[in-house]
């Protein structure tokens, strides 16, 4: 039987840890640098560009 401590899981922290494990170079002082991540993935969104769906 599993016991729970009554505290909520920090899902966002868990996801950040997963990203940091795969892309450690995209993190600085524990924060994600989204521009570095997008550049590594070959995707870069120009702030001046208009996006359409």
mmCIF entry with sequence, helices, sheets and N, C-alpha, C, O atoms, coordinates in Angstrom:
data_MODEL
# 
_entry.id   MODEL 
# 
_entity.id                         1 
_entity.type                       polymer 
_entity.pdbx_number_of_molecules   1 
# 
_entity_poly.entity_id                      1 
_entity_poly.type                           'polypeptide(L)' 
_entity_poly.nstd_linkage                   no 
_entity_poly.nstd_monomer                   no 
_entity_poly.pdbx_seq_one_letter_code       
;(UNK)(UNK)(UNK)(UNK)(UNK)(UNK)(UNK)(UNK)(UNK)(UNK)(UNK)(UNK)(UNK)(UNK)(UNK)(UNK)
(UNK)(UNK)(UNK)(UNK)(UNK)(UNK)(UNK)(UNK)(UNK)(UNK)(UNK)(UNK)(UNK)(UNK)(UNK)(UNK)
(UNK)(UNK)(UNK)(UNK)(UNK)(UNK)(UNK)(UNK)(UNK)(UNK)(UNK)(UNK)(UNK)(UNK)(UNK)(UNK)
(UNK)(UNK)(UNK)(UNK)(UNK)
;
_entity_poly.pdbx_seq_one_letter_code_can   XXXXXXXXXXXXXXXXXXXXXXXXXXXXXXXXXXXXXXXXXXXXXXXXXXXXX 
_entity_poly.pdbx_strand_id                 A 
# 
loop_
_entity_poly_seq.entity_id 
_entity_poly_seq.num 
_entity_poly_seq.mon_id 
_entity_poly_seq.hetero 
1 1  UNK n 
1 2  UNK n 
1 3  UNK n 
1 4  UNK n 
1 5  UNK n 
1 6  UNK n 
1 7  UNK n 
1 8  UNK n 
1 9  UNK n 
1 10 UNK n 
1 11 UNK n 
1 12 UNK n 
1 13 UNK n 
1 14 UNK n 
1 15 UNK n 
1 16 UNK n 
1 17 UNK n 
1 18 UNK n 
1 19 UNK n 
1 20 UNK n 
1 21 UNK n 
1 22 UNK n 
1 23 UNK n 
1 24 UNK n 
1 25 UNK n 
1 26 UNK n 
1 27 UNK n 
1 28 UNK n 
1 29 UNK n 
1 30 UNK n 
1 31 UNK n 
1 32 UNK n 
1 33 UNK n 
1 34 UNK n 
1 35 UNK n 
1 36 UNK n 
1 37 UNK n 
1 38 UNK n 
1 39 UNK n 
1 40 UNK n 
1 41 UNK n 
1 42 UNK n 
1 43 UNK n 
1 44 UNK n 
1 45 UNK n 
1 46 UNK n 
1 47 UNK n 
1 48 UNK n 
1 49 UNK n 
1 50 UNK n 
1 51 UNK n 
1 52 UNK n 
1 53 UNK n 
# 
_struct_asym.id          A 
_struct_asym.entity_id   1 
# 
loop_
_struct_conf.conf_type_id 
_struct_conf.id 
_struct_conf.pdbx_PDB_helix_id 
_struct_conf.beg_label_comp_id 
_struct_conf.beg_label_asym_id 
_struct_conf.beg_label_seq_id 
_struct_conf.pdbx_beg_PDB_ins_code 
_struct_conf.end_label_comp_id 
_struct_conf.end_label_asym_id 
_struct_conf.end_label_seq_id 
_struct_conf.pdbx_end_PDB_ins_code 
_struct_conf.beg_auth_comp_id 
_struct_conf.beg_auth_asym_id 
_struct_conf.beg_auth_seq_id 
_struct_conf.end_auth_comp_id 
_struct_conf.end_auth_asym_id 
_struct_conf.end_auth_seq_id 
_struct_conf.pdbx_PDB_helix_class 
_struct_conf.details 
_struct_conf.pdbx_PDB_helix_length 
HELX_P HELX_P1 AA1 UNK A 11 ? UNK A 22 ? UNK A 11 UNK A 22 1 ? 12 
HELX_P HELX_P2 AA2 UNK A 24 ? UNK A 26 ? UNK A 24 UNK A 26 5 ? 3  
HELX_P HELX_P3 AA3 UNK A 34 ? UNK A 40 ? UNK A 34 UNK A 40 1 ? 7  
# 
_struct_conf_type.id          HELX_P 
_struct_conf_type.criteria    ? 
_struct_conf_type.reference   ? 
# 
_struct_sheet.id               AA1 
_struct_sheet.type             ? 
_struct_sheet.number_strands   2 
_struct_sheet.details          ? 
# 
_struct_sheet_order.sheet_id     AA1 
_struct_sheet_order.range_id_1   1 
_struct_sheet_order.range_id_2   2 
_struct_sheet_order.offset       ? 
_struct_sheet_order.sense        anti-parallel 
# 
loop_
_struct_sheet_range.sheet_id 
_struct_sheet_range.id 
_struct_sheet_range.beg_label_comp_id 
_struct_sheet_range.beg_label_asym_id 
_struct_sheet_range.beg_label_seq_id 
_struct_sheet_range.pdbx_beg_PDB_ins_code 
_struct_sheet_range.end_label_comp_id 
_struct_sheet_range.end_label_asym_id 
_struct_sheet_range.end_label_seq_id 
_struct_sheet_range.pdbx_end_PDB_ins_code 
_struct_sheet_range.beg_auth_comp_id 
_struct_sheet_range.beg_auth_asym_id 
_struct_sheet_range.beg_auth_seq_id 
_struct_sheet_range.end_auth_comp_id 
_struct_sheet_range.end_auth_asym_id 
_struct_sheet_range.end_auth_seq_id 
AA1 1 UNK A 27 ? UNK A 28 ? UNK A 27 UNK A 28 
AA1 2 UNK A 31 ? UNK A 32 ? UNK A 31 UNK A 32 
# 
loop_
_atom_site.group_PDB 
_atom_site.id 
_atom_site.type_symbol 
_atom_site.label_atom_id 
_atom_site.label_alt_id 
_atom_site.label_comp_id 
_atom_site.label_asym_id 
_atom_site.label_entity_id 
_atom_site.label_seq_id 
_atom_site.pdbx_PDB_ins_code 
_atom_site.Cartn_x 
_atom_site.Cartn_y 
_atom_site.Cartn_z 
_atom_site.occupancy 
_atom_site.B_iso_or_equiv 
_atom_site.pdbx_formal_charge 
_atom_site.auth_seq_id 
_atom_site.auth_comp_id 
_atom_site.auth_asym_id 
_atom_site.auth_atom_id 
_atom_site.pdbx_PDB_model_num 
ATOM 1   N N  . UNK A 1 1  ? 0.852  -1.180 0.000   1.00 0.00 ? 1  UNK A N  1 
ATOM 2   C CA . UNK A 1 1  ? 0.000  0.000  0.000   1.00 0.00 ? 1  UNK A CA 1 
ATOM 3   C C  . UNK A 1 1  ? 0.895  1.239  0.000   1.00 0.00 ? 1  UNK A C  1 
ATOM 4   O O  . UNK A 1 1  ? 1.852  1.331  0.768   1.00 0.00 ? 1  UNK A O  1 
ATOM 5   N N  . UNK A 1 2  ? 0.562  2.191  -0.880  1.00 0.00 ? 2  UNK A N  1 
ATOM 6   C CA . UNK A 1 2  ? 1.318  3.439  -0.954  1.00 0.00 ? 2  UNK A CA 1 
ATOM 7   C C  . UNK A 1 2  ? 0.817  4.424  0.087   1.00 0.00 ? 2  UNK A C  1 
ATOM 8   O O  . UNK A 1 2  ? -0.385 4.541  0.322   1.00 0.00 ? 2  UNK A O  1 
ATOM 9   N N  . UNK A 1 3  ? 1.739  5.120  0.698   1.00 0.00 ? 3  UNK A N  1 
ATOM 10  C CA . UNK A 1 3  ? 1.361  6.170  1.644   1.00 0.00 ? 3  UNK A CA 1 
ATOM 11  C C  . UNK A 1 3  ? 1.660  7.514  1.013   1.00 0.00 ? 3  UNK A C  1 
ATOM 12  O O  . UNK A 1 3  ? 2.665  7.674  0.321   1.00 0.00 ? 3  UNK A O  1 
ATOM 13  N N  . UNK A 1 4  ? 0.792  8.475  1.249   1.00 0.00 ? 4  UNK A N  1 
ATOM 14  C CA . UNK A 1 4  ? 0.953  9.814  0.712   1.00 0.00 ? 4  UNK A CA 1 
ATOM 15  C C  . UNK A 1 4  ? 1.212  10.776 1.851   1.00 0.00 ? 4  UNK A C  1 
ATOM 16  O O  . UNK A 1 4  ? 0.709  10.601 2.961   1.00 0.00 ? 4  UNK A O  1 
ATOM 17  N N  . UNK A 1 5  ? 2.016  11.810 1.558   1.00 0.00 ? 5  UNK A N  1 
ATOM 18  C CA . UNK A 1 5  ? 2.357  12.761 2.610   1.00 0.00 ? 5  UNK A CA 1 
ATOM 19  C C  . UNK A 1 5  ? 1.374  13.925 2.700   1.00 0.00 ? 5  UNK A C  1 
ATOM 20  O O  . UNK A 1 5  ? 1.519  14.784 3.570   1.00 0.00 ? 5  UNK A O  1 
ATOM 21  N N  . UNK A 1 6  ? 0.381  13.967 1.821   1.00 0.00 ? 6  UNK A N  1 
ATOM 22  C CA . UNK A 1 6  ? -0.618 15.022 1.882   1.00 0.00 ? 6  UNK A CA 1 
ATOM 23  C C  . UNK A 1 6  ? -0.217 16.297 1.162   1.00 0.00 ? 6  UNK A C  1 
ATOM 24  O O  . UNK A 1 6  ? -0.986 17.257 1.119   1.00 0.00 ? 6  UNK A O  1 
ATOM 25  N N  . UNK A 1 7  ? 0.978  16.311 0.600   1.00 0.00 ? 7  UNK A N  1 
ATOM 26  C CA . UNK A 1 7  ? 1.437  17.479 -0.138  1.00 0.00 ? 7  UNK A CA 1 
ATOM 27  C C  . UNK A 1 7  ? 1.210  17.268 -1.630  1.00 0.00 ? 7  UNK A C  1 
ATOM 28  O O  . UNK A 1 7  ? 1.285  16.144 -2.126  1.00 0.00 ? 7  UNK A O  1 
ATOM 29  N N  . UNK A 1 8  ? 0.932  18.354 -2.335  1.00 0.00 ? 8  UNK A N  1 
ATOM 30  C CA . UNK A 1 8  ? 0.739  18.272 -3.778  1.00 0.00 ? 8  UNK A CA 1 
ATOM 31  C C  . UNK A 1 8  ? 2.074  18.054 -4.467  1.00 0.00 ? 8  UNK A C  1 
ATOM 32  O O  . UNK A 1 8  ? 3.110  18.539 -4.013  1.00 0.00 ? 8  UNK A O  1 
ATOM 33  N N  . UNK A 1 9  ? 2.035  17.320 -5.566  1.00 0.00 ? 9  UNK A N  1 
ATOM 34  C CA . UNK A 1 9  ? 3.233  17.143 -6.371  1.00 0.00 ? 9  UNK A CA 1 
ATOM 35  C C  . UNK A 1 9  ? 3.519  18.435 -7.121  1.00 0.00 ? 9  UNK A C  1 
ATOM 36  O O  . UNK A 1 9  ? 2.593  19.119 -7.556  1.00 0.00 ? 9  UNK A O  1 
ATOM 37  N N  . UNK A 1 10 ? 4.782  18.771 -7.274  1.00 0.00 ? 10 UNK A N  1 
ATOM 38  C CA . UNK A 1 10 ? 5.159  19.930 -8.071  1.00 0.00 ? 10 UNK A CA 1 
ATOM 39  C C  . UNK A 1 10 ? 5.429  19.433 -9.487  1.00 0.00 ? 10 UNK A C  1 
ATOM 40  O O  . UNK A 1 10 ? 6.565  19.123 -9.846  1.00 0.00 ? 10 UNK A O  1 
ATOM 41  N N  . UNK A 1 11 ? 4.378  19.363 -10.276 1.00 0.00 ? 11 UNK A N  1 
ATOM 42  C CA . UNK A 1 11 ? 4.467  18.816 -11.617 1.00 0.00 ? 11 UNK A CA 1 
ATOM 43  C C  . UNK A 1 11 ? 5.389  19.654 -12.486 1.00 0.00 ? 11 UNK A C  1 
ATOM 44  O O  . UNK A 1 11 ? 6.159  19.105 -13.274 1.00 0.00 ? 11 UNK A O  1 
ATOM 45  N N  . UNK A 1 12 ? 5.325  20.970 -12.357 1.00 0.00 ? 12 UNK A N  1 
ATOM 46  C CA . UNK A 1 12 ? 6.189  21.839 -13.150 1.00 0.00 ? 12 UNK A CA 1 
ATOM 47  C C  . UNK A 1 12 ? 7.656  21.576 -12.839 1.00 0.00 ? 12 UNK A C  1 
ATOM 48  O O  . UNK A 1 12 ? 8.478  21.539 -13.755 1.00 0.00 ? 12 UNK A O  1 
ATOM 49  N N  . UNK A 1 13 ? 8.000  21.396 -11.584 1.00 0.00 ? 13 UNK A N  1 
ATOM 50  C CA . UNK A 1 13 ? 9.380  21.111 -11.199 1.00 0.00 ? 13 UNK A CA 1 
ATOM 51  C C  . UNK A 1 13 ? 9.831  19.783 -11.778 1.00 0.00 ? 13 UNK A C  1 
ATOM 52  O O  . UNK A 1 13 ? 10.964 19.653 -12.239 1.00 0.00 ? 13 UNK A O  1 
ATOM 53  N N  . UNK A 1 14 ? 8.956  18.808 -11.755 1.00 0.00 ? 14 UNK A N  1 
ATOM 54  C CA . UNK A 1 14 ? 9.276  17.498 -12.313 1.00 0.00 ? 14 UNK A CA 1 
ATOM 55  C C  . UNK A 1 14 ? 9.575  17.612 -13.810 1.00 0.00 ? 14 UNK A C  1 
ATOM 56  O O  . UNK A 1 14 ? 10.524 17.002 -14.302 1.00 0.00 ? 14 UNK A O  1 
ATOM 57  N N  . UNK A 1 15 ? 8.778  18.380 -14.521 1.00 0.00 ? 15 UNK A N  1 
ATOM 58  C CA . UNK A 1 15 ? 8.982  18.558 -15.960 1.00 0.00 ? 15 UNK A CA 1 
ATOM 59  C C  . UNK A 1 15 ? 10.271 19.332 -16.240 1.00 0.00 ? 15 UNK A C  1 
ATOM 60  O O  . UNK A 1 15 ? 10.985 19.013 -17.191 1.00 0.00 ? 15 UNK A O  1 
ATOM 61  N N  . UNK A 1 16 ? 10.578 20.345 -15.424 1.00 0.00 ? 16 UNK A N  1 
ATOM 62  C CA . UNK A 1 16 ? 11.835 21.089 -15.579 1.00 0.00 ? 16 UNK A CA 1 
ATOM 63  C C  . UNK A 1 16 ? 13.031 20.158 -15.376 1.00 0.00 ? 16 UNK A C  1 
ATOM 64  O O  . UNK A 1 16 ? 14.025 20.255 -16.096 1.00 0.00 ? 16 UNK A O  1 
ATOM 65  N N  . UNK A 1 17 ? 12.938 19.267 -14.405 1.00 0.00 ? 17 UNK A N  1 
ATOM 66  C CA . UNK A 1 17 ? 14.014 18.314 -14.148 1.00 0.00 ? 17 UNK A CA 1 
ATOM 67  C C  . UNK A 1 17 ? 14.219 17.385 -15.338 1.00 0.00 ? 17 UNK A C  1 
ATOM 68  O O  . UNK A 1 17 ? 15.354 17.046 -15.674 1.00 0.00 ? 17 UNK A O  1 
ATOM 69  N N  . UNK A 1 18 ? 13.138 16.977 -15.971 1.00 0.00 ? 18 UNK A N  1 
ATOM 70  C CA . UNK A 1 18 ? 13.247 16.125 -17.157 1.00 0.00 ? 18 UNK A CA 1 
ATOM 71  C C  . UNK A 1 18 ? 13.952 16.874 -18.288 1.00 0.00 ? 18 UNK A C  1 
ATOM 72  O O  . UNK A 1 18 ? 14.842 16.329 -18.941 1.00 0.00 ? 18 UNK A O  1 
ATOM 73  N N  . UNK A 1 19 ? 13.548 18.127 -18.513 1.00 0.00 ? 19 UNK A N  1 
ATOM 74  C CA . UNK A 1 19 ? 14.187 18.933 -19.553 1.00 0.00 ? 19 UNK A CA 1 
ATOM 75  C C  . UNK A 1 19 ? 15.659 19.152 -19.241 1.00 0.00 ? 19 UNK A C  1 
ATOM 76  O O  . UNK A 1 19 ? 16.501 19.064 -20.135 1.00 0.00 ? 19 UNK A O  1 
ATOM 77  N N  . UNK A 1 20 ? 15.976 19.436 -17.988 1.00 0.00 ? 20 UNK A N  1 
ATOM 78  C CA . UNK A 1 20 ? 17.364 19.677 -17.590 1.00 0.00 ? 20 UNK A CA 1 
ATOM 79  C C  . UNK A 1 20 ? 18.224 18.437 -17.785 1.00 0.00 ? 20 UNK A C  1 
ATOM 80  O O  . UNK A 1 20 ? 19.418 18.551 -18.061 1.00 0.00 ? 20 UNK A O  1 
ATOM 81  N N  . UNK A 1 21 ? 17.636 17.260 -17.645 1.00 0.00 ? 21 UNK A N  1 
ATOM 82  C CA . UNK A 1 21 ? 18.385 16.021 -17.838 1.00 0.00 ? 21 UNK A CA 1 
ATOM 83  C C  . UNK A 1 21 ? 18.758 15.837 -19.310 1.00 0.00 ? 21 UNK A C  1 
ATOM 84  O O  . UNK A 1 21 ? 19.821 15.302 -19.623 1.00 0.00 ? 21 UNK A O  1 
ATOM 85  N N  . UNK A 1 22 ? 17.883 16.280 -20.204 1.00 0.00 ? 22 UNK A N  1 
ATOM 86  C CA . UNK A 1 22 ? 18.113 16.109 -21.633 1.00 0.00 ? 22 UNK A CA 1 
ATOM 87  C C  . UNK A 1 22 ? 18.857 17.307 -22.236 1.00 0.00 ? 22 UNK A C  1 
ATOM 88  O O  . UNK A 1 22 ? 19.711 17.140 -23.106 1.00 0.00 ? 22 UNK A O  1 
ATOM 89  N N  . UNK A 1 23 ? 18.524 18.516 -21.764 1.00 0.00 ? 23 UNK A N  1 
ATOM 90  C CA . UNK A 1 23 ? 19.104 19.743 -22.298 1.00 0.00 ? 23 UNK A CA 1 
ATOM 91  C C  . UNK A 1 23 ? 19.722 20.594 -21.188 1.00 0.00 ? 23 UNK A C  1 
ATOM 92  O O  . UNK A 1 23 ? 19.250 21.703 -20.935 1.00 0.00 ? 23 UNK A O  1 
ATOM 93  N N  . UNK A 1 24 ? 20.755 20.105 -20.528 1.00 0.00 ? 24 UNK A N  1 
ATOM 94  C CA . UNK A 1 24 ? 21.339 20.869 -19.411 1.00 0.00 ? 24 UNK A CA 1 
ATOM 95  C C  . UNK A 1 24 ? 21.888 22.230 -19.838 1.00 0.00 ? 24 UNK A C  1 
ATOM 96  O O  . UNK A 1 24 ? 21.918 23.167 -19.041 1.00 0.00 ? 24 UNK A O  1 
ATOM 97  N N  . UNK A 1 25 ? 22.321 22.337 -21.095 1.00 0.00 ? 25 UNK A N  1 
ATOM 98  C CA . UNK A 1 25 ? 22.880 23.596 -21.583 1.00 0.00 ? 25 UNK A CA 1 
ATOM 99  C C  . UNK A 1 25 ? 21.828 24.695 -21.727 1.00 0.00 ? 25 UNK A C  1 
ATOM 100 O O  . UNK A 1 25 ? 22.180 25.854 -21.946 1.00 0.00 ? 25 UNK A O  1 
ATOM 101 N N  . UNK A 1 26 ? 20.556 24.355 -21.608 1.00 0.00 ? 26 UNK A N  1 
ATOM 102 C CA . UNK A 1 26 ? 19.475 25.325 -21.731 1.00 0.00 ? 26 UNK A CA 1 
ATOM 103 C C  . UNK A 1 26 ? 19.046 25.904 -20.387 1.00 0.00 ? 26 UNK A C  1 
ATOM 104 O O  . UNK A 1 26 ? 18.092 26.679 -20.310 1.00 0.00 ? 26 UNK A O  1 
ATOM 105 N N  . UNK A 1 27 ? 19.758 25.522 -19.333 1.00 0.00 ? 27 UNK A N  1 
ATOM 106 C CA . UNK A 1 27 ? 19.414 26.007 -18.000 1.00 0.00 ? 27 UNK A CA 1 
ATOM 107 C C  . UNK A 1 27 ? 20.553 26.828 -17.420 1.00 0.00 ? 27 UNK A C  1 
ATOM 108 O O  . UNK A 1 27 ? 21.727 26.487 -17.559 1.00 0.00 ? 27 UNK A O  1 
ATOM 109 N N  . UNK A 1 28 ? 20.179 27.906 -16.775 1.00 0.00 ? 28 UNK A N  1 
ATOM 110 C CA . UNK A 1 28 ? 21.145 28.760 -16.093 1.00 0.00 ? 28 UNK A CA 1 
ATOM 111 C C  . UNK A 1 28 ? 20.534 29.147 -14.757 1.00 0.00 ? 28 UNK A C  1 
ATOM 112 O O  . UNK A 1 28 ? 19.436 29.700 -14.704 1.00 0.00 ? 28 UNK A O  1 
ATOM 113 N N  . UNK A 1 29 ? 21.244 28.856 -13.686 1.00 0.00 ? 29 UNK A N  1 
ATOM 114 C CA . UNK A 1 29 ? 20.777 29.140 -12.329 1.00 0.00 ? 29 UNK A CA 1 
ATOM 115 C C  . UNK A 1 29 ? 19.408 28.514 -12.070 1.00 0.00 ? 29 UNK A C  1 
ATOM 116 O O  . UNK A 1 29 ? 18.574 29.086 -11.368 1.00 0.00 ? 29 UNK A O  1 
ATOM 117 N N  . UNK A 1 30 ? 19.190 27.338 -12.644 1.00 0.00 ? 30 UNK A N  1 
ATOM 118 C CA . UNK A 1 30 ? 17.946 26.618 -12.431 1.00 0.00 ? 30 UNK A CA 1 
ATOM 119 C C  . UNK A 1 30 ? 16.769 27.098 -13.250 1.00 0.00 ? 30 UNK A C  1 
ATOM 120 O O  . UNK A 1 30 ? 15.647 26.629 -13.058 1.00 0.00 ? 30 UNK A O  1 
ATOM 121 N N  . UNK A 1 31 ? 17.011 28.037 -14.170 1.00 0.00 ? 31 UNK A N  1 
ATOM 122 C CA . UNK A 1 31 ? 15.925 28.569 -14.993 1.00 0.00 ? 31 UNK A CA 1 
ATOM 123 C C  . UNK A 1 31 ? 16.145 28.205 -16.449 1.00 0.00 ? 31 UNK A C  1 
ATOM 124 O O  . UNK A 1 31 ? 17.274 28.197 -16.940 1.00 0.00 ? 31 UNK A O  1 
ATOM 125 N N  . UNK A 1 32 ? 15.058 27.906 -17.126 1.00 0.00 ? 32 UNK A N  1 
ATOM 126 C CA . UNK A 1 32 ? 15.103 27.523 -18.528 1.00 0.00 ? 32 UNK A CA 1 
ATOM 127 C C  . UNK A 1 32 ? 15.308 28.748 -19.405 1.00 0.00 ? 32 UNK A C  1 
ATOM 128 O O  . UNK A 1 32 ? 14.604 29.749 -19.268 1.00 0.00 ? 32 UNK A O  1 
ATOM 129 N N  . UNK A 1 33 ? 16.283 28.659 -20.309 1.00 0.00 ? 33 UNK A N  1 
ATOM 130 C CA . UNK A 1 33 ? 16.484 29.683 -21.333 1.00 0.00 ? 33 UNK A CA 1 
ATOM 131 C C  . UNK A 1 33 ? 15.790 29.167 -22.586 1.00 0.00 ? 33 UNK A C  1 
ATOM 132 O O  . UNK A 1 33 ? 16.353 28.370 -23.337 1.00 0.00 ? 33 UNK A O  1 
ATOM 133 N N  . UNK A 1 34 ? 14.579 29.623 -22.800 1.00 0.00 ? 34 UNK A N  1 
ATOM 134 C CA . UNK A 1 34 ? 13.746 29.100 -23.881 1.00 0.00 ? 34 UNK A CA 1 
ATOM 135 C C  . UNK A 1 34 ? 14.365 29.359 -25.243 1.00 0.00 ? 34 UNK A C  1 
ATOM 136 O O  . UNK A 1 34 ? 14.197 28.544 -26.150 1.00 0.00 ? 34 UNK A O  1 
ATOM 137 N N  . UNK A 1 35 ? 15.076 30.468 -25.418 1.00 0.00 ? 35 UNK A N  1 
ATOM 138 C CA . UNK A 1 35 ? 15.722 30.748 -26.698 1.00 0.00 ? 35 UNK A CA 1 
ATOM 139 C C  . UNK A 1 35 ? 16.779 29.693 -27.021 1.00 0.00 ? 35 UNK A C  1 
ATOM 140 O O  . UNK A 1 35 ? 16.883 29.261 -28.169 1.00 0.00 ? 35 UNK A O  1 
ATOM 141 N N  . UNK A 1 36 ? 17.555 29.279 -26.039 1.00 0.00 ? 36 UNK A N  1 
ATOM 142 C CA . UNK A 1 36 ? 18.551 28.235 -26.257 1.00 0.00 ? 36 UNK A CA 1 
ATOM 143 C C  . UNK A 1 36 ? 17.868 26.919 -26.624 1.00 0.00 ? 36 UNK A C  1 
ATOM 144 O O  . UNK A 1 36 ? 18.323 26.206 -27.518 1.00 0.00 ? 36 UNK A O  1 
ATOM 145 N N  . UNK A 1 37 ? 16.788 26.607 -25.939 1.00 0.00 ? 37 UNK A N  1 
ATOM 146 C CA . UNK A 1 37 ? 16.068 25.373 -26.222 1.00 0.00 ? 37 UNK A CA 1 
ATOM 147 C C  . UNK A 1 37 ? 15.512 25.377 -27.645 1.00 0.00 ? 37 UNK A C  1 
ATOM 148 O O  . UNK A 1 37 ? 15.645 24.390 -28.368 1.00 0.00 ? 37 UNK A O  1 
ATOM 149 N N  . UNK A 1 38 ? 14.900 26.469 -28.040 1.00 0.00 ? 38 UNK A N  1 
ATOM 150 C CA . UNK A 1 38 ? 14.334 26.558 -29.382 1.00 0.00 ? 38 UNK A CA 1 
ATOM 151 C C  . UNK A 1 38 ? 15.426 26.471 -30.442 1.00 0.00 ? 38 UNK A C  1 
ATOM 152 O O  . UNK A 1 38 ? 15.235 25.830 -31.475 1.00 0.00 ? 38 UNK A O  1 
ATOM 153 N N  . UNK A 1 39 ? 16.565 27.109 -30.198 1.00 0.00 ? 39 UNK A N  1 
ATOM 154 C CA . UNK A 1 39 ? 17.671 27.041 -31.154 1.00 0.00 ? 39 UNK A CA 1 
ATOM 155 C C  . UNK A 1 39 ? 18.188 25.617 -31.286 1.00 0.00 ? 39 UNK A C  1 
ATOM 156 O O  . UNK A 1 39 ? 18.482 25.172 -32.396 1.00 0.00 ? 39 UNK A O  1 
ATOM 157 N N  . UNK A 1 40 ? 18.303 24.899 -30.184 1.00 0.00 ? 40 UNK A N  1 
ATOM 158 C CA . UNK A 1 40 ? 18.766 23.514 -30.226 1.00 0.00 ? 40 UNK A CA 1 
ATOM 159 C C  . UNK A 1 40 ? 17.796 22.614 -30.982 1.00 0.00 ? 40 UNK A C  1 
ATOM 160 O O  . UNK A 1 40 ? 18.205 21.650 -31.629 1.00 0.00 ? 40 UNK A O  1 
ATOM 161 N N  . UNK A 1 41 ? 16.527 22.933 -30.895 1.00 0.00 ? 41 UNK A N  1 
ATOM 162 C CA . UNK A 1 41 ? 15.508 22.113 -31.554 1.00 0.00 ? 41 UNK A CA 1 
ATOM 163 C C  . UNK A 1 41 ? 15.278 22.525 -33.004 1.00 0.00 ? 41 UNK A C  1 
ATOM 164 O O  . UNK A 1 41 ? 14.461 21.927 -33.704 1.00 0.00 ? 41 UNK A O  1 
ATOM 165 N N  . UNK A 1 42 ? 16.007 23.554 -33.452 1.00 0.00 ? 42 UNK A N  1 
ATOM 166 C CA . UNK A 1 42 ? 15.846 24.009 -34.826 1.00 0.00 ? 42 UNK A CA 1 
ATOM 167 C C  . UNK A 1 42 ? 14.629 24.887 -35.020 1.00 0.00 ? 42 UNK A C  1 
ATOM 168 O O  . UNK A 1 42 ? 14.212 25.140 -36.150 1.00 0.00 ? 42 UNK A O  1 
ATOM 169 N N  . UNK A 1 43 ? 14.068 25.344 -33.936 1.00 0.00 ? 43 UNK A N  1 
ATOM 170 C CA . UNK A 1 43 ? 12.894 26.214 -34.011 1.00 0.00 ? 43 UNK A CA 1 
ATOM 171 C C  . UNK A 1 43 ? 13.227 27.529 -33.332 1.00 0.00 ? 43 UNK A C  1 
ATOM 172 O O  . UNK A 1 43 ? 13.670 27.551 -32.184 1.00 0.00 ? 43 UNK A O  1 
ATOM 173 N N  . UNK A 1 44 ? 13.016 28.606 -34.035 1.00 0.00 ? 44 UNK A N  1 
ATOM 174 C CA . UNK A 1 44 ? 13.214 29.909 -33.409 1.00 0.00 ? 44 UNK A CA 1 
ATOM 175 C C  . UNK A 1 44 ? 12.089 30.805 -33.856 1.00 0.00 ? 44 UNK A C  1 
ATOM 176 O O  . UNK A 1 44 ? 11.821 30.933 -35.051 1.00 0.00 ? 44 UNK A O  1 
ATOM 177 N N  . UNK A 1 45 ? 11.441 31.414 -32.919 1.00 0.00 ? 45 UNK A N  1 
ATOM 178 C CA . UNK A 1 45 ? 10.325 32.303 -33.212 1.00 0.00 ? 45 UNK A CA 1 
ATOM 179 C C  . UNK A 1 45 ? 10.845 33.722 -33.154 1.00 0.00 ? 45 UNK A C  1 
ATOM 180 O O  . UNK A 1 45 ? 11.333 34.175 -32.119 1.00 0.00 ? 45 UNK A O  1 
ATOM 181 N N  . UNK A 1 46 ? 10.739 34.415 -34.264 1.00 0.00 ? 46 UNK A N  1 
ATOM 182 C CA . UNK A 1 46 ? 11.156 35.811 -34.330 1.00 0.00 ? 46 UNK A CA 1 
ATOM 183 C C  . UNK A 1 46 ? 10.067 36.657 -33.683 1.00 0.00 ? 46 UNK A C  1 
ATOM 184 O O  . UNK A 1 46 ? 8.898  36.566 -34.055 1.00 0.00 ? 46 UNK A O  1 
ATOM 185 N N  . UNK A 1 47 ? 10.451 37.470 -32.725 1.00 0.00 ? 47 UNK A N  1 
ATOM 186 C CA . UNK A 1 47 ? 9.483  38.291 -31.997 1.00 0.00 ? 47 UNK A CA 1 
ATOM 187 C C  . UNK A 1 47 ? 8.726  39.233 -32.930 1.00 0.00 ? 47 UNK A C  1 
ATOM 188 O O  . UNK A 1 47 ? 7.593  39.613 -32.633 1.00 0.00 ? 47 UNK A O  1 
ATOM 189 N N  . UNK A 1 48 ? 9.333  39.614 -34.051 1.00 0.00 ? 48 UNK A N  1 
ATOM 190 C CA . UNK A 1 48 ? 8.693  40.532 -34.978 1.00 0.00 ? 48 UNK A CA 1 
ATOM 191 C C  . UNK A 1 48 ? 7.763  39.836 -35.967 1.00 0.00 ? 48 UNK A C  1 
ATOM 192 O O  . UNK A 1 48 ? 6.965  40.487 -36.642 1.00 0.00 ? 48 UNK A O  1 
ATOM 193 N N  . UNK A 1 49 ? 7.867  38.538 -36.046 1.00 0.00 ? 49 UNK A N  1 
ATOM 194 C CA . UNK A 1 49 ? 7.049  37.771 -36.990 1.00 0.00 ? 49 UNK A CA 1 
ATOM 195 C C  . UNK A 1 49 ? 5.641  37.597 -36.442 1.00 0.00 ? 49 UNK A C  1 
ATOM 196 O O  . UNK A 1 49 ? 5.438  37.486 -35.233 1.00 0.00 ? 49 UNK A O  1 
ATOM 197 N N  . UNK A 1 50 ? 4.701  37.574 -37.326 1.00 0.00 ? 50 UNK A N  1 
ATOM 198 C CA . UNK A 1 50 ? 3.309  37.314 -36.953 1.00 0.00 ? 50 UNK A CA 1 
ATOM 199 C C  . UNK A 1 50 ? 3.041  35.842 -37.167 1.00 0.00 ? 50 UNK A C  1 
ATOM 200 O O  . UNK A 1 50 ? 3.264  35.305 -38.252 1.00 0.00 ? 50 UNK A O  1 
ATOM 201 N N  . UNK A 1 51 ? 2.567  35.202 -36.134 1.00 0.00 ? 51 UNK A N  1 
ATOM 202 C CA . UNK A 1 51 ? 2.273  33.776 -36.220 1.00 0.00 ? 51 UNK A CA 1 
ATOM 203 C C  . UNK A 1 51 ? 0.807  33.576 -36.596 1.00 0.00 ? 51 UNK A C  1 
ATOM 204 O O  . UNK A 1 51 ? -0.079 34.292 -36.129 1.00 0.00 ? 51 UNK A O  1 
ATOM 205 N N  . UNK A 1 52 ? 0.581  32.598 -37.440 1.00 0.00 ? 52 UNK A N  1 
ATOM 206 C CA . UNK A 1 52 ? -0.806 32.264 -37.784 1.00 0.00 ? 52 UNK A CA 1 
ATOM 207 C C  . UNK A 1 52 ? -1.001 30.786 -37.539 1.00 0.00 ? 52 UNK A C  1 
ATOM 208 O O  . UNK A 1 52 ? -0.064 29.992 -37.622 1.00 0.00 ? 52 UNK A O  1 
ATOM 209 N N  . UNK A 1 53 ? -2.223 30.438 -37.240 1.00 0.00 ? 53 UNK A N  1 
ATOM 210 C CA . UNK A 1 53 ? -2.557 29.036 -36.950 1.00 0.00 ? 53 UNK A CA 1 
ATOM 211 C C  . UNK A 1 53 ? -3.210 28.426 -38.162 1.00 0.00 ? 53 UNK A C  1 
ATOM 212 O O  . UNK A 1 53 ? -3.575 27.251 -38.142 1.00 0.00 ? 53 UNK A O  1 
# 
